[in-house]
């Protein structure tokens, strides 16, 4: 009985971390989309550079890793 409770608690804890990693990854992708959908074409060229840097940086996905060995995502949780 104790083993079942321990296994369930460990699985729920791993799921919480993986869900947070998936949420962070999805939100980081949305930053670039939001920057692109802004009225960047109405800004002056100096401000356009800042928007461009945000869009370029958001193309690399943000992730939480477990010791830089695997990404904490729902895909990693199921495997």
BELJOQUI-V686324 format. One record per residue. N is the residue number from 1. SS is DSSP state (@ for helix, = for strand, . for the rest). D_FIRST is the distance of its C-alpha to the first C-alpha in Angstrom with 1 decimal. Layout:
n/ss/d_first
N/SS/D_FIRST
N/SS/D_FIRST
This chain:
n/ss/d_first
1/./0.0
2/@/3.8
3/@/5.4
4/@/5.3
5/@/6.5
6/@/8.7
7/@/10.0
8/@/10.9
9/@/12.6
10/@/14.4
11/@/15.6
12/@/16.8
13/@/18.6
14/@/20.2
15/@/21.3
16/@/23.0
17/@/25.0
18/@/25.9
19/@/27.0
20/@/29.1
21/@/30.7
22/@/31.6
23/@/33.0
24/@/35.1
25/@/36.4
26/@/37.4
27/@/39.1
28/@/41.0
29/@/42.5
30/@/43.6
31/@/45.6
32/@/48.0
33/@/48.4
34/@/49.2
35/@/51.7
36/@/53.4
37/@/53.6
38/./55.2
39/./59.0
40/@/59.4
41/@/62.7
42/@/64.3
43/./63.5
44/./65.9
45/@/65.4
46/@/64.0
47/@/61.2
48/@/60.6
49/@/59.7
50/@/56.9
51/@/55.5
52/@/55.9
53/@/53.9
54/@/51.1
55/@/51.2
56/@/51.4
57/@/48.5
58/@/46.2
59/./46.7
60/./44.3
61/./40.8
62/./38.8
63/./35.4
64/./32.6
65/=/31.7
66/=/29.0
67/./31.3
68/./34.0
69/./32.2
70/=/30.9
71/=/31.4
72/./28.6
73/./29.1
74/@/27.4
75/@/28.9
76/@/27.3
77/@/23.9
78/@/24.1
79/./25.3
